[in-house]
Every structure is written in C-alpha cells, then in structure tokens.
Amino acid sequence: MFSKQLSFHKLFLASTLFIIFGITLGFSTATRSVFEVNKLGITKIGICILIIMYSYDILFKQSARFTSFKQNIWFNVTIILVWISNLLSTVFSQNPSLSIYGSYDRWEGLITTSFYLIFTFIIANYRHKTFGKQILWGIIIASGLSSLYGIVQSFNLDIVSWSIDPGKRVFGSINNPVHYCAIMGMAIPSIIGCLFYLIEKTPNQQLSKKPIGAMIAYYSIILIIVNIFPVQTRSINWIITYIVMFGAPYIVYGIAFFKNNTTQNKFNILFNTLLLVIYATFISYSRATWLGLTAALGIIFYLNTIIKQQLPKHSFIILTVTSLLLTMSTYLTIVFKLHTVSTTLSILSFAIIGISIIINSELLNKTRVELFFNIFIQSIIFILFLMEPSPWVPVIILGLIGIIYVTRKKQFNYIPTQLILFITIFSTIQFTGVSVIQWLTSSLFIICLFATTIDPKHAFKQSKIMSWKLVIIIMFGFLFVSPNITVFLTDIQTVKSQKLLKQTTHKIDTYKSVAIEGTARTSMWKSSKQWILDHILIGSGLDTIKYMYPKYRRSDYGKLEGGHNYTPDRLHNEYLNTLATKGVIGFVLYYILFIGSCFLGALLTLHKHSESPIQYLILGAIGSSLVYLGQVLFNFGVVATLVFFFIYIGLFVSIKINHE
C-alpha cells in the first residue's frame, strides 16, 4: 500500500515538475511571440496527466489522495463560479469562436483558461505533507537554471542568433525581457521564504556563513574580469566556458547535495540561486516587475514582523490591509508622482497614507507617547519622500536616527515605523546608483531600520531573520551600485556595466512619464473606459482585446506607439483586460471572491502558524503572488507567469490543508 502511494506521488510530482521546468526552460525558435505555443503545449500535456491521475483517484480510490469537495468547499465553489463567469463571457462574446480558442499567439480563450483553473484546483486539493516544499524547490531550481542562461546571454553568448541584441536587455528562455524579468522576479520571494524556513529551523552554530562570503566574492571577481576582458567572438567553447564560470558554485553545491543531503548544502544552493536570480532580474530590467518585487518584499518582511506580536486575527487582517494600502498609495505618490495630476488624487492618496499610518500605530503601540513618536517619525519620513534629493535629507535622517536611539533606551516600540521604512528602502533602492545623495539616503534609511530593532546592539543574536532581512536589502542596494563600481574600477566606458547602467537609469527616469506625460500604454488604458461601459456585466468576451481594439482605439495611440503595433493584443494592464473582456461580474468573482479569499485563507494560516517555520513558505508564496499582481498593473500575464501564479494560489490552500 505504501509503495503504491509513493509511486502515485512520484508520478504526480514528476508531472507538476514537468510543467514547471517546461515553461521555464523549454522553447523553440520555430514559433513566434513569447514561445506561447511551446509552453502551452507542455503545460496542457502535464495538466492532462494530472487530470487522469485525479480522475483515477476519485473513481477507484474514493479520493484517497485528494480532499473531498466539502472539506475545501469555499475554494472549490469560488473556482467553479470563476469558470461559469468565463463561460458566460464566451457564450455572449462579440466573437464566440475567438473566445473559445483564444487569439493568435496568446490562445487564452475558454479552453486554456479552463486548463489553468483545473490545474489550480488539483494542486490545491492534493494531500501530501511535503508537496508544497517540493514544488517550491522545483520553481527555485528551474528559475536558477533559467537565470544562468539569461546571464550568459547578457554577454551576447547564445546558441541562437536573435534578430535583436540580447546583451542590451536579456530575455532568456521566454523571448521577451518583460516576461522573463517577471518570472525571475516572482521566484525571488519564494527563494527568500525557503531560505528563512531553513534558517529558522536550524540552530545558529549548524549553518556556516563562510560560503556566503565566498559566493559573493567569487561572482564579484568574475563580473569584473569578464567586463575587463569581454568576449570578442561567439562560439560554443565560449558559451560553455561562461556557463561553467557562472554555474561553478551551483555545480559544486549540487554535487555536495546529492552526496550528502545536509541543511548546509540546501542553504548554499538557495543562496546561490538567490544571487543568480536577482542578477538575472536586474539585467532584464522591467519597471513593472521591480515595482511589484520591491513592494512585495517590503510587505512580507513587515508581515513577518507583526505576526510575532501575537495579535488577534482581526487586528492582523486590518494591519495587513492597511499595509497594502499604505504601500500602494506611497508607490503611486512617490514613484509616479500621481498626487501632482489633480487635487482630488492628491487629497485621496494623502488621506489613505495618513489613515493607514494612524491605524497601524494605534494597533501596535501601547502608550500615547509611543504612538506620538511613531506617527511623528513616519510623517517626517514621508515628507522626506516628497522632497527632491538634497544634502539636507541625510542630515534630517541622522536626526531621526538620534531620536530613535535615545527613545529606544526607554524601550519604545517602533514596529509601526518599520513598515514605512521597508517601503522607503525598497521603493528607493533602485535609485541608489543614480547619485551619491541617493546612495547616502538609502544607506541611512537602512541604519534607521536597524535602530528600530528590539536591541540594536544584539539584534543579530536576538533575531536571525531580521539580520537576514538587512543582508538581503544590502544585496539589492549593492546590485544597483555595482555597475558604477565596475566602471570606476575598470575605467572603460564601453563595457557591459556602462550599458546596464544606462539601461536601468533610463527605465528609472521614465517612471513619471509613464504615469503622467502619456505613453502608448496610457493611451490603451484610456481607451478601455468606453469599452468597459459598453460591456459592463460580462465583457466583450475572452481574449477579444485585439479583435475589439480598433473600435475603441484613440487617435494618439499610433503616434505614441511609434507607428507600429497599431492593434495591441493586450491593454498592458491585466485588471483593465479583465474588466473589458469579462466584465464587472468576471472581475469581482476572480479578483475579489476567488483571489481575495485565497489570500485571506493564506493570512489566516499564517496567523495560525506564527510560531512555526512553515510561515516562511506561506510568506514566500504570498510575496511571489504579489509580484505578479503588482507587475500586471502595467503588463499582462503570459503562460509562464500565469502558471507560476496559479501554482502559488494553489499552494496557499495546499499548505493549509496539509498542515492542519
């Protein structure tokens, strides 16, 4: 009996990993776009195997390996309602045939959407204690291997001759830098979650920190060398050499892991993967992904802090909601300067920020004096946000550090202030390489965060996870400064680092223009208003953006787009895509009822396991999902990112039912 169960699990796990590795690494140059046909084919084959296994278990084994429908009834009912809304949008579509099969290149009609929902349903209802961890490890290893390909590709070394220069902005095995960056960025919170899970489970003395320093030193030296001596010719020998150079630690730790499956070897692989994936996300730089990633990391770092406070469920949920609102409003205000668009938007954004700060401080502070200092310091930090970079900003931050240090001696609690500091640090970390003032400001904010810990003198001993949060923040900061350092050390202006520096600086500088001055994307978004009103309930039909766009196209779109791609197949905002094609009913059922309830369930599970290391796996999955939901504000989902997103949603439920 045990061997049969084990065989079933191995086949189920292998089929799921086949999907994960297939969509991450599999592609063919014989197909167009972002390799949708290849990846959809792999995904559908894998899901078909899972459907057969699920059906076999239900029909012949009385649901021995899956939960009953009633046991997980809320999730199962909401996913059925989402499918019914999709069916209605297809039946009453402006082009029913198109909505069944999907548009050319994307193929995301009712058939593909049904596959996604069935896949999520099966993942969520599968009963196996270690399944969640195994799937997360699969995503991590697949992302690590894909990042290696992207990094080597960034040096113009590739077995494929592309029509564009991948060295300017790599696209890896996805064939589009925007979506490659997204899939890499989505993996980062999960890697951090698994890393924290191992750290929390393992006593300090059993984990050596030497491999970390060795890896950072090794990759720093390698990057300097390859920039000083760039490859002049592309050949298979150079490709193999670069793969070996950048993959050497991976190979060493991988062999060690298979020889001796120790926690130290797992830790080494995780940290090595984190370094590679972060760098791959950087060299494929997408503004949308980096906004989603930095916002998600700030939120999950803060959630991990407040979960330790043993708060009632309702207080924890309120703090989570206000944290999300504060993060969103701050990013829109500071990064995109939306408060300058109109007085109404300015009042609304400032009101949300002010109310969120007050609620967070009120729920976490015990005395009026603590409440005053937290609100005062958070208000000053936010005002500094609004100021243009100047020498006065670091001076004021030093003053705040002094206030925190003095009041900490009186055991003041600055946990509420940590949220605004996480938001500040992560939202401005992309600007650290722009100027010395920006670098100094970010560095002082990190010191300010360090000062708010329980006991700054013994913070690393008292809180392993807090110290690792600081390490990860510093790693991100160093990443954005590193091109400047390499250019300074090599004194060569044509090296890859200079190209990277110009690329990321240009992307960062265009945040404001995207939101305010107008681009092709903002023209698309504006065109959706009448579209949504015309098809308010169930939309114009699944995957009908390209079919319907000519009817709602604005006259300025062609000029802003540069004269090409006059009919887009997506509105570059997944929420507007959903409203336009599935209507308000589809939007509410999918985002609010289904996704919202999944997140609520994950948060309640997180609250329940606040003292268990399993919380970090949940936090990682939440963070990865938030990266996706953040980046589709400016982009849209493709098969690679959608499959990962649905896996994370399924894991919310899977981890819950397998740890009750």
C-alpha positions as CSV (number, residue, x, y, z in Angstrom):
1,M,0.0,0.0,0.0
2,F,2.8,2.4,1.0
3,S,4.7,1.7,-2.2
4,K,1.6,2.4,-4.4
5,Q,1.0,5.7,-2.6
6,L,4.7,6.6,-3.1
7,S,4.5,5.7,-6.8
8,F,1.4,7.8,-7.2
9,H,3.1,10.8,-5.5
10,K,6.2,10.4,-7.6
11,L,4.2,10.5,-10.8
12,F,2.1,13.4,-9.6
13,L,5.2,15.3,-8.5
14,A,7.0,14.5,-11.8
15,S,4.1,15.7,-13.9
16,T,3.9,19.0,-11.9
17,L,7.7,19.5,-12.2
18,F,7.5,18.7,-15.9
19,I,5.2,21.7,-16.2
20,I,7.4,23.9,-14.1
21,F,10.7,23.1,-15.8
22,G,9.0,23.0,-19.2
23,I,7.5,26.5,-19.1
24,T,10.7,27.9,-17.5
25,L,13.3,26.4,-19.8
26,G,11.5,24.9,-22.9
27,F,11.2,26.9,-26.1
28,S,11.6,26.6,-29.9
29,T,12.6,29.2,-32.4
30,A,10.1,27.7,-34.8
31,T,7.3,29.5,-33.1
32,R,6.6,33.2,-32.6
33,S,5.9,35.6,-29.7
34,V,6.9,34.6,-26.2
35,F,7.1,30.9,-27.1
36,E,3.4,30.5,-26.1
37,V,2.8,27.5,-28.3
38,N,5.7,25.6,-26.8
39,K,4.9,26.4,-23.3
40,L,1.2,25.9,-23.6
41,G,1.8,22.5,-25.2
42,I,4.0,21.5,-22.3
43,T,1.5,22.9,-19.8
44,K,-1.5,21.2,-21.3
45,I,0.2,17.8,-21.6
46,G,1.3,17.9,-17.9
47,I,-2.2,19.0,-16.8
48,C,-3.8,16.2,-18.8
49,I,-1.7,13.7,-16.9
50,L,-2.7,15.3,-13.6
51,I,-6.4,15.2,-14.6
52,I,-6.1,11.5,-15.4
53,M,-4.5,10.8,-12.0
54,Y,-7.1,12.9,-10.2
55,S,-10.0,11.1,-12.0
56,Y,-8.4,7.7,-11.3
57,D,-8.2,8.5,-7.6
58,I,-11.7,9.8,-7.4
59,L,-13.3,6.9,-9.3
60,F,-11.3,4.0,-8.0
61,K,-9.7,5.1,-4.7
62,Q,-12.5,7.0,-3.1
63,S,-10.5,10.2,-3.1
64,A,-7.6,8.7,-1.1
65,R,-5.1,11.4,-2.1
66,F,-7.3,14.4,-2.6
67,T,-9.6,16.3,-0.2
68,S,-13.3,15.9,-0.6
69,F,-15.3,18.7,-2.2
70,K,-16.9,19.6,1.1
71,Q,-13.7,19.7,3.0
72,N,-12.4,22.6,0.8
73,I,-15.8,23.9,-0.2
74,W,-15.2,27.6,-0.3
75,F,-12.2,27.4,-2.5
76,N,-13.9,24.8,-4.8
77,V,-17.1,26.8,-5.1
78,T,-15.3,30.1,-5.9
79,I,-13.2,28.5,-8.6
80,I,-16.4,27.0,-10.2
81,L,-18.0,30.4,-10.1
82,V,-15.0,31.9,-11.9
83,W,-15.2,29.3,-14.6
84,I,-19.0,29.9,-15.0
85,S,-18.3,33.6,-15.4
86,N,-15.7,32.8,-18.1
87,L,-18.3,30.5,-19.8
88,L,-20.9,33.3,-19.9
89,S,-18.4,35.8,-21.3
90,T,-17.6,33.2,-24.0
91,V,-21.2,32.4,-24.9
92,F,-22.2,36.0,-25.2
93,S,-18.8,37.1,-26.7
94,Q,-18.6,39.5,-29.6
95,N,-16.7,36.7,-31.3
96,P,-17.6,33.3,-29.6
97,S,-15.2,31.2,-31.7
98,L,-12.3,33.5,-30.8
99,S,-13.2,33.4,-27.1
100,I,-13.2,29.6,-27.1
101,Y,-9.8,29.1,-28.7
102,G,-8.1,32.5,-28.0
103,S,-6.3,34.9,-30.3
104,Y,-3.3,34.0,-32.4
105,D,-0.1,34.0,-30.4
106,R,-1.8,34.0,-27.0
107,W,-4.5,31.3,-27.2
108,E,-6.0,32.3,-23.9
109,G,-9.6,31.6,-24.6
110,L,-12.0,29.4,-22.6
111,I,-10.0,26.2,-23.3
112,T,-6.7,27.5,-21.9
113,T,-8.4,29.3,-19.0
114,S,-10.2,26.1,-18.1
115,F,-6.9,24.2,-18.0
116,Y,-5.4,26.9,-15.6
117,L,-8.4,26.6,-13.2
118,I,-8.4,22.8,-13.3
119,F,-4.6,22.9,-12.6
120,T,-5.1,25.2,-9.6
121,F,-8.0,23.0,-8.3
122,I,-5.9,19.8,-8.4
123,I,-2.8,21.5,-6.8
124,A,-4.9,23.0,-4.0
125,N,-6.7,19.7,-3.2
126,Y,-3.8,17.3,-3.3
127,R,-3.0,15.8,0.1
128,H,0.7,15.3,0.8
129,K,2.7,16.8,3.6
130,T,5.9,17.7,1.7
131,F,4.3,18.5,-1.7
132,G,4.3,22.3,-1.1
133,K,8.0,22.3,-0.3
134,Q,8.9,20.1,-3.2
135,I,7.0,22.3,-5.7
136,L,8.7,25.4,-4.3
137,W,12.1,23.8,-4.7
138,G,11.2,22.9,-8.3
139,I,10.4,26.5,-9.0
140,I,13.6,27.6,-7.4
141,I,15.9,25.2,-9.3
142,A,14.1,25.9,-12.6
143,S,14.5,29.7,-12.0
144,G,18.1,29.2,-11.1
145,L,18.9,27.3,-14.3
146,S,17.0,29.9,-16.4
147,S,18.9,32.7,-14.7
148,L,22.2,31.1,-15.7
149,Y,21.0,31.1,-19.4
150,G,20.0,34.7,-19.1
151,I,23.3,35.8,-17.5
152,V,25.4,34.1,-20.2
153,Q,23.1,35.5,-22.9
154,S,23.7,39.0,-21.5
155,F,27.3,38.7,-22.8
156,N,25.9,38.1,-26.3
157,L,26.7,34.4,-26.0
158,D,23.9,32.2,-27.2
159,I,23.4,29.2,-29.4
160,V,20.5,31.0,-31.1
161,S,21.1,34.0,-33.4
162,W,18.5,36.5,-32.4
163,S,17.3,39.4,-34.5
164,I,17.8,41.8,-31.6
165,D,20.8,42.3,-29.2
166,P,20.1,40.2,-26.0
167,G,23.0,41.9,-24.4
168,K,21.1,45.1,-24.0
169,R,18.2,43.5,-22.1
170,V,18.1,39.8,-21.8
171,F,15.0,37.7,-22.4
172,G,16.3,34.2,-21.5
173,S,14.1,31.3,-22.4
174,I,11.0,33.5,-22.5
175,N,11.8,35.6,-25.6
176,N,10.6,38.8,-24.0
177,P,12.6,40.7,-21.3
178,V,9.4,42.0,-19.7
179,H,8.0,38.5,-19.0
180,Y,11.5,37.0,-18.4
181,C,12.0,39.6,-15.7
182,A,8.6,38.9,-14.3
183,I,9.1,35.1,-13.9
184,M,12.6,35.7,-12.4
185,G,11.2,38.3,-10.0
186,M,8.3,36.1,-9.0
187,A,10.8,33.4,-7.8
188,I,12.7,35.7,-5.5
189,P,10.2,35.9,-2.6
190,S,9.8,32.1,-2.7
191,I,13.6,31.6,-2.6
192,I,13.8,34.0,0.4
193,G,10.9,32.2,2.1
194,C,12.6,28.8,1.8
195,L,15.9,30.4,2.9
196,F,14.2,31.8,6.0
197,Y,12.5,28.5,6.6
198,L,15.8,26.7,6.7
199,I,17.4,29.4,8.9
200,E,14.6,29.3,11.4
201,K,14.7,25.5,11.6
202,T,18.4,25.3,12.1
203,P,20.4,26.3,15.2
204,N,22.9,29.1,14.5
205,Q,26.0,27.0,15.0
206,Q,25.0,24.5,12.4
207,L,24.9,26.9,9.5
208,S,28.3,28.3,8.3
209,K,28.3,31.8,6.8
210,K,31.6,31.3,5.0
211,P,30.0,30.0,1.7
212,I,28.0,33.3,1.5
213,G,31.1,35.4,1.6
214,A,32.9,33.0,-0.8
215,M,30.0,33.2,-3.3
216,I,29.7,37.0,-3.3
217,A,33.5,37.4,-3.6
218,Y,33.6,34.8,-6.5
219,Y,30.8,36.4,-8.5
220,S,32.2,39.9,-7.9
221,I,35.6,38.9,-9.2
222,I,34.1,37.0,-12.2
223,L,32.0,40.0,-13.2
224,I,34.9,42.4,-13.0
225,I,37.1,40.0,-15.1
226,V,34.5,39.5,-17.9
227,N,33.9,43.2,-18.1
228,I,37.7,44.0,-18.4
229,F,38.2,41.2,-21.0
230,P,34.9,40.9,-22.9
231,V,34.4,38.1,-25.4
232,Q,35.2,39.2,-29.0
233,T,33.8,36.1,-30.8
234,R,30.7,34.0,-30.2
235,S,31.5,30.3,-30.2
236,I,30.2,27.1,-28.4
237,N,33.5,27.0,-26.5
238,W,33.0,30.5,-25.0
239,I,29.3,29.6,-24.2
240,I,30.4,26.5,-22.3
241,T,33.2,28.5,-20.6
242,Y,30.8,31.2,-19.3
243,I,28.2,28.6,-18.2
244,V,30.8,26.8,-16.2
245,M,32.2,30.1,-14.8
246,F,28.8,31.3,-13.6
247,G,27.5,27.9,-12.7
248,A,30.6,26.6,-10.9
249,P,29.2,27.2,-7.3
250,Y,25.9,25.6,-8.4
251,I,27.7,22.6,-9.7
252,V,29.9,22.2,-6.6
253,Y,27.0,22.6,-4.2
254,G,24.7,20.4,-6.3
255,I,27.2,17.5,-6.2
256,A,27.7,18.0,-2.5
257,F,23.9,18.0,-2.0
258,F,23.5,14.6,-3.8
259,K,26.4,13.1,-1.9
260,N,25.2,14.5,1.4
261,N,21.7,15.9,1.8
262,T,22.5,18.3,4.6
263,T,20.9,21.6,5.7
264,Q,24.1,23.4,4.9
265,N,24.1,22.2,1.3
266,K,20.5,23.2,0.9
267,F,21.3,26.6,2.3
268,N,24.2,27.0,-0.1
269,I,22.1,26.1,-3.1
270,L,19.3,28.5,-2.1
271,F,21.6,31.4,-1.5
272,N,23.5,30.8,-4.8
273,T,20.1,30.7,-6.6
274,L,19.1,33.9,-4.9
275,L,22.2,35.7,-6.2
276,L,21.8,34.4,-9.8
277,V,18.0,35.1,-10.0
278,I,18.4,38.6,-8.5
279,Y,21.1,39.4,-11.1
280,A,19.0,38.0,-13.9
281,T,16.1,40.1,-12.8
282,F,18.3,43.1,-12.9
283,I,19.8,42.6,-16.4
284,S,16.3,42.0,-17.9
285,Y,15.1,45.1,-16.0
286,S,11.3,45.7,-16.2
287,R,9.9,48.7,-14.3
288,A,6.7,46.8,-13.6
289,T,8.4,43.8,-12.1
290,W,10.8,45.8,-10.0
291,L,7.9,47.8,-8.6
292,G,6.0,44.6,-7.8
293,L,9.0,42.9,-6.4
294,T,10.2,45.7,-4.1
295,A,6.7,46.4,-2.9
296,A,6.1,42.6,-2.2
297,L,9.3,42.2,-0.3
298,G,8.5,45.2,1.9
299,I,5.1,43.8,2.7
300,I,6.2,40.2,3.5
301,F,9.1,41.5,5.6
302,Y,6.7,43.6,7.6
303,L,4.1,40.8,7.9
304,N,6.8,38.5,9.4
305,T,7.4,41.2,12.0
306,I,3.8,41.8,13.1
307,I,2.9,38.1,13.1
308,K,5.3,37.8,16.0
309,Q,3.3,40.2,18.1
310,Q,0.6,37.6,18.9
311,L,-2.2,39.9,17.7
312,P,-5.9,38.8,17.4
313,K,-6.9,37.6,14.0
314,H,-9.0,40.7,13.2
315,S,-6.1,43.1,14.2
316,F,-3.7,41.1,12.0
317,I,-6.0,41.3,9.0
318,I,-6.6,45.0,9.5
319,L,-2.8,45.6,9.7
320,T,-2.3,43.6,6.5
321,V,-4.9,45.6,4.6
322,T,-3.6,48.9,5.8
323,S,-0.1,47.8,5.0
324,L,-1.2,47.0,1.4
325,L,-3.0,50.3,1.1
326,L,-0.1,52.3,2.5
327,T,2.4,50.6,0.2
328,M,0.2,51.1,-2.9
329,S,-0.5,54.8,-2.1
330,T,3.1,55.5,-1.3
331,Y,4.4,54.0,-4.5
332,L,1.8,55.8,-6.6
333,T,2.6,59.1,-4.8
334,I,6.4,58.9,-4.6
335,V,7.4,56.9,-7.7
336,F,4.8,58.0,-10.1
337,K,4.0,61.5,-8.7
338,L,0.3,60.9,-9.2
339,H,-0.5,63.5,-6.5
340,T,0.6,66.1,-9.0
341,V,-2.1,65.1,-11.5
342,S,-5.1,66.6,-9.7
343,T,-6.1,68.0,-6.3
344,T,-8.6,65.1,-5.8
345,L,-6.0,62.4,-6.3
346,S,-3.6,64.3,-4.0
347,I,-6.2,64.5,-1.2
348,L,-7.2,60.9,-1.7
349,S,-3.7,59.5,-1.7
350,F,-2.5,61.6,1.3
351,A,-5.7,60.6,3.2
352,I,-5.1,56.9,2.7
353,I,-1.5,57.2,3.7
354,G,-2.3,59.2,6.9
355,I,-5.2,56.9,8.0
356,S,-3.0,53.8,7.4
357,I,-0.2,55.2,9.4
358,I,-2.5,56.1,12.3
359,I,-4.3,52.7,12.3
360,N,-1.0,50.8,12.2
361,S,0.5,52.8,15.0
362,E,-2.7,52.6,17.1
363,L,-2.9,48.8,16.9
364,L,0.7,48.2,17.7
365,N,1.5,50.9,20.3
366,K,0.6,50.5,24.0
367,T,1.1,54.1,25.2
368,R,0.2,57.6,23.9
369,V,3.9,58.6,23.9
370,E,4.9,55.7,21.8
371,L,2.0,56.5,19.4
372,F,3.1,60.1,19.1
373,F,6.7,59.3,18.3
374,N,5.8,56.6,15.7
375,I,3.4,58.9,13.9
376,F,5.8,61.8,14.1
377,I,8.8,59.8,12.7
378,Q,6.7,58.2,10.0
379,S,5.3,61.6,8.9
380,I,8.8,63.1,8.7
381,I,10.0,60.1,6.6
382,F,7.0,60.5,4.2
383,I,7.8,64.3,3.9
384,L,11.4,63.3,3.0
385,F,9.9,61.1,0.4
386,L,8.3,64.1,-1.3
387,M,11.5,66.2,-1.2
388,E,13.9,66.3,-4.1
389,P,17.3,64.7,-3.3
390,S,19.4,67.2,-1.4
391,P,22.2,67.3,1.2
392,W,19.5,68.2,3.8
393,V,17.8,64.9,3.5
394,P,20.7,62.8,5.0
395,V,21.0,65.4,7.8
396,I,17.4,65.0,8.8
397,I,17.6,61.2,8.7
398,L,20.6,61.4,11.0
399,G,18.4,63.4,13.4
400,L,15.6,60.7,13.2
401,I,18.2,58.0,14.0
402,G,19.3,60.0,17.0
403,I,15.7,60.3,18.2
404,I,15.1,56.6,17.8
405,Y,18.3,55.7,19.5
406,V,17.5,57.8,22.6
407,T,13.9,56.7,22.9
408,R,14.9,53.0,22.4
409,K,16.7,53.2,25.7
410,K,13.2,53.7,27.2
411,Q,12.0,50.6,25.5
412,F,9.9,52.4,22.9
413,N,8.3,50.1,20.3
414,Y,9.0,51.2,16.8
415,I,7.4,48.3,14.9
416,P,4.8,50.5,13.2
417,T,7.7,52.7,11.8
418,Q,9.4,49.6,10.3
419,L,6.6,49.4,7.7
420,I,7.2,52.9,6.3
421,L,11.0,52.2,6.5
422,F,10.6,49.0,4.5
423,I,8.5,50.8,1.9
424,T,11.0,53.7,1.8
425,I,14.1,51.5,1.5
426,F,12.6,49.1,-1.2
427,S,10.9,51.9,-3.2
428,T,14.1,54.0,-3.4
429,I,16.7,51.2,-3.6
430,Q,16.5,51.3,-7.5
431,F,17.8,54.9,-7.3
432,T,20.9,54.1,-5.2
433,G,23.2,54.1,-8.3
434,V,21.8,57.4,-9.7
435,S,23.7,59.7,-7.4
436,V,25.8,59.8,-4.2
437,I,23.0,61.6,-2.4
438,Q,20.6,58.8,-3.3
439,W,23.1,56.2,-2.1
440,L,23.7,58.0,1.1
441,T,20.0,58.5,1.8
442,S,19.2,54.8,1.2
443,S,22.1,53.8,3.4
444,L,20.9,56.0,6.3
445,F,17.4,54.6,6.0
446,I,18.8,51.1,6.4
447,I,20.6,52.3,9.5
448,C,17.4,53.8,10.7
449,L,15.6,50.4,10.2
450,F,18.4,48.7,12.1
451,A,17.9,51.2,15.0
452,T,14.2,50.3,15.4
453,T,15.0,46.7,16.2
454,I,14.4,45.4,19.8
455,D,18.1,45.9,20.8
456,P,20.4,47.2,18.1
457,K,23.5,46.1,20.0
458,H,22.3,42.5,20.0
459,A,19.9,42.5,17.0
460,F,21.8,39.8,15.0
461,K,21.8,37.4,18.0
462,Q,18.2,38.0,19.0
463,S,16.6,37.9,15.6
464,K,18.2,35.7,12.9
465,I,15.5,36.6,10.4
466,M,15.8,40.4,11.0
467,S,19.5,40.2,10.4
468,W,18.9,38.3,7.1
469,K,16.4,40.9,6.0
470,L,19.1,43.5,6.4
471,V,21.6,41.4,4.4
472,I,19.1,41.0,1.6
473,I,18.3,44.7,1.5
474,I,22.1,45.5,1.3
475,M,22.4,42.9,-1.5
476,F,19.8,44.7,-3.5
477,G,21.4,48.1,-2.9
478,F,24.8,46.8,-3.9
479,L,23.3,45.4,-7.1
480,F,22.2,48.9,-8.3
481,V,25.5,50.4,-7.3
482,S,27.7,47.6,-8.9
483,P,27.7,48.9,-12.5
484,N,29.1,52.2,-11.2
485,I,31.8,50.4,-9.2
486,T,32.8,48.2,-12.2
487,V,33.0,51.2,-14.5
488,F,35.1,53.0,-11.9
489,L,37.5,50.0,-11.3
490,T,37.9,49.2,-15.0
491,D,37.8,52.8,-16.3
492,I,36.3,51.5,-19.5
493,Q,33.2,53.3,-20.8
494,T,32.2,50.7,-23.3
495,V,32.0,47.7,-21.0
496,K,28.7,45.9,-20.3
497,S,28.3,47.6,-16.9
498,Q,28.0,51.0,-18.7
499,K,25.3,49.5,-20.9
500,L,23.5,48.2,-17.9
501,L,23.8,51.5,-16.1
502,K,22.3,53.4,-19.0
503,Q,19.6,50.9,-19.4
504,T,18.4,50.9,-15.8
505,T,18.9,54.6,-15.4
506,H,16.7,55.3,-18.4
507,K,14.0,53.0,-17.2
508,I,14.0,54.5,-13.7
509,D,13.9,58.1,-15.2
510,T,10.8,57.2,-17.2
511,Y,8.5,56.3,-14.2
512,K,6.9,59.7,-14.1
513,S,6.4,60.0,-17.9
514,V,4.6,56.6,-17.9
515,A,2.1,57.7,-15.4
516,I,1.6,61.4,-16.2
517,E,3.0,62.6,-19.5
518,G,1.4,59.8,-21.5
519,T,2.7,56.8,-23.4
520,A,1.2,54.2,-25.7
521,R,0.2,52.2,-22.6
522,T,-1.7,55.1,-21.1
523,S,-3.5,55.6,-24.4
524,M,-4.6,51.9,-24.2
525,W,-5.8,52.4,-20.7
526,K,-7.8,55.4,-21.6
527,S,-9.4,53.6,-24.5
528,S,-10.8,51.0,-22.1
529,K,-13.2,53.3,-20.3
530,Q,-15.9,53.3,-23.0
531,W,-15.2,49.7,-23.8
532,I,-15.9,48.6,-20.2
533,L,-19.0,50.8,-20.1
534,D,-20.3,49.2,-23.3
535,H,-19.9,45.7,-22.0
536,I,-20.2,46.3,-18.3
537,L,-21.6,43.0,-17.0
538,I,-19.8,40.1,-18.8
539,G,-17.3,42.0,-21.1
540,S,-16.8,41.7,-24.8
541,G,-15.6,38.0,-24.5
542,L,-12.4,36.2,-23.5
543,D,-9.3,37.2,-25.4
544,T,-11.1,39.7,-27.6
545,I,-8.7,42.7,-27.0
546,K,-7.1,42.6,-30.5
547,Y,-10.5,41.9,-32.1
548,M,-12.3,44.8,-30.4
549,Y,-9.4,47.4,-30.1
550,P,-9.9,49.1,-33.5
551,K,-13.4,50.2,-32.3
552,Y,-12.0,51.9,-29.2
553,R,-8.6,53.0,-30.5
554,R,-7.7,56.6,-29.6
555,S,-6.2,58.8,-32.2
556,D,-3.0,59.4,-30.2
557,Y,-2.1,55.7,-29.9
558,G,-0.3,55.3,-33.2
559,K,1.9,58.4,-32.6
560,L,2.8,57.3,-29.1
561,E,3.5,53.7,-30.2
562,G,5.8,55.0,-32.9
563,G,3.7,53.9,-35.9
564,H,4.0,50.1,-35.3
565,N,1.8,47.5,-33.5
566,Y,-1.2,49.7,-34.1
567,T,-3.6,47.0,-32.8
568,P,-2.3,45.5,-29.5
569,D,-3.5,42.1,-28.2
570,R,-3.5,43.3,-24.6
571,L,-4.1,46.6,-22.8
572,H,-0.9,46.2,-20.7
573,N,-3.0,46.2,-17.6
574,E,-4.4,42.8,-16.6
575,Y,-7.1,44.4,-14.4
576,L,-8.4,46.5,-17.4
577,N,-8.1,43.4,-19.6
578,T,-10.4,41.5,-17.2
579,L,-12.9,44.3,-17.0
580,A,-13.0,44.8,-20.8
581,T,-13.3,41.1,-21.7
582,K,-15.0,39.5,-18.7
583,G,-17.0,42.5,-17.3
584,V,-17.6,43.5,-13.7
585,I,-19.0,40.1,-12.8
586,G,-15.9,38.3,-14.0
587,F,-13.7,40.9,-12.3
588,V,-15.4,40.6,-8.9
589,L,-15.6,36.8,-9.0
590,Y,-12.0,36.4,-10.0
591,Y,-10.1,39.1,-8.1
592,I,-12.3,39.8,-5.1
593,L,-14.1,36.5,-4.4
594,F,-11.5,33.9,-5.6
595,I,-8.1,35.6,-5.3
596,G,-9.2,37.7,-2.3
597,S,-10.5,34.6,-0.4
598,C,-7.3,32.7,-1.2
599,F,-5.2,35.5,0.2
600,L,-7.4,35.7,3.3
601,G,-7.1,32.0,3.8
602,A,-3.3,32.3,3.5
603,L,-3.2,35.1,6.0
604,L,-5.3,33.1,8.5
605,T,-3.0,30.1,8.0
606,L,0.0,32.4,8.5
607,H,-1.6,33.7,11.8
608,K,-2.2,30.1,12.9
609,H,1.4,29.0,12.3
610,S,3.0,32.2,13.6
611,E,5.4,30.2,15.8
612,S,6.2,27.6,13.1
613,P,8.9,27.9,10.3
614,I,6.1,26.9,7.9
615,Q,5.1,30.6,8.0
616,Y,8.1,31.5,5.8
617,L,6.9,29.1,3.0
618,I,3.5,30.8,3.1
619,L,5.1,34.3,3.2
620,G,7.2,33.4,0.2
621,A,4.2,32.2,-1.8
622,I,2.3,35.4,-0.8
623,G,5.2,37.5,-1.9
624,S,5.6,35.8,-5.3
625,S,1.9,36.2,-5.9
626,L,2.0,39.9,-5.0
627,V,4.9,40.4,-7.5
628,Y,2.6,39.0,-10.3
629,L,-0.4,41.1,-9.2
630,G,1.8,44.2,-8.9
631,Q,3.6,43.8,-12.3
632,V,0.3,43.2,-14.2
633,L,-0.8,46.7,-13.3
634,F,1.5,47.7,-16.3
635,N,1.8,44.4,-18.1
636,F,-0.3,41.2,-18.6
637,G,0.0,37.5,-17.8
638,V,1.5,35.0,-20.3
639,V,1.6,31.3,-19.9
640,A,4.9,31.3,-18.0
641,T,3.9,33.8,-15.4
642,L,0.2,32.7,-15.2
643,V,1.1,29.1,-14.5
644,F,3.5,30.1,-11.7
645,F,0.8,32.4,-10.3
646,F,-1.8,29.7,-10.2
647,I,0.7,27.3,-8.6
648,Y,1.2,29.8,-5.8
649,I,-2.5,30.3,-5.4
650,G,-3.0,26.5,-5.2
651,L,-0.1,26.2,-2.7
652,F,-2.0,28.7,-0.4
653,V,-4.7,26.1,0.0
654,S,-2.4,23.0,-0.2
655,I,-0.1,24.2,2.7
656,K,-3.2,25.0,4.7
657,I,-4.9,21.6,4.3
658,N,-1.7,19.6,4.7
659,H,-0.7,21.3,8.0
660,E,-3.9,21.3,9.9
